[in-house]
């Protein structure tokens, strides 16, 4: 374990990335916990409203991201400064992406159906960073043996192939399949070869003059959504909290 830690984390300079990832996930989980407590009227936490102005937590998040980003540029990959900058950046990124839906829609949609996009983008970001950290993109390790170079080359080739197939799946309107396909072999292949979802760029391009394919794609999408909509909703609610049936004029954060 110690050898793996040195060769894959310390030597290639990925320790700041690890700290940023841990800080990012911690920031998101703590923020969601606090906002849910505020929403439920429990605990000592309250909205920050100086002078009646509701300050969303994306604001301190942007400040932390700026501090961490410029600090990382000026400190390099090693040393205490790099680790501290990585922590600031991860904390800030967690705050910013927790309100990704608000930035995307330019509206207070935190507790609405649109607000689920924040949870999805956070999970996506954490998964991709973990992918890089875990060595699925194994660059930066020095003095490799012949076997290590061959193995790492194979991993890079497989990752590139999966990434290409994931792009095709994304083109076909399957973002979740594309995400899982980047991490798990053959999943993206399934998403790439199966019918595209209605309304996807692929369907608009290739199904416009194929009514049978368009109808079949619509039926398959309906059956899939009917089967998985409830489990997916429960997972989102467990991570980020259930949305309100109506839009609230003000919300915790």
Number of C-alpha atoms within 10 A of each C-alpha: 6 6 9 10 12 15 17 20 20 15 15 16 18 21 21 26 22 21 20 26 25 17 21 26 20 15 21 25 16 13 19 20 15 20 19 19 16 18 18 10 12 11 9 8 14 15 18 14 10 8 6 7 9 14 14 19 19 21 13 15 24 19 16 22 23 17 16 26 18 12 19 21 11 12 15 14 18 16 10 11 17 24 23 18 27 29 24 25 31 30 27 30 28 31 29 28 24 30 27 23 25 20 15 13 11 9 11 19 26 26 23 17 16 16 23 24 21 22 22 19 16 20 15 16 19 15 17 15 14 17 15 15 18 14 16 17 16 17 13 13 16 10 9 11 9 9 9 11 14 12 12 18 15 12 16 17 13 15 19 14 17 23 20 18 24 29 21 21 29 22 19 24 22 19 18 15 19 28 22 17 25 25 19 13 16 16 19 28 20 16 25 24 12 11 21 29 23 22 14 14 15 19 20 15 10 12 19 11 10 10 10 10 17 20 13 15 18 17 14 15 16 13 11 11 12 10 11 10 11 11 10 12 15 13 12 17 14 10 17 24 19 18 19 12 9 9 14 13 7 13 17 23 23
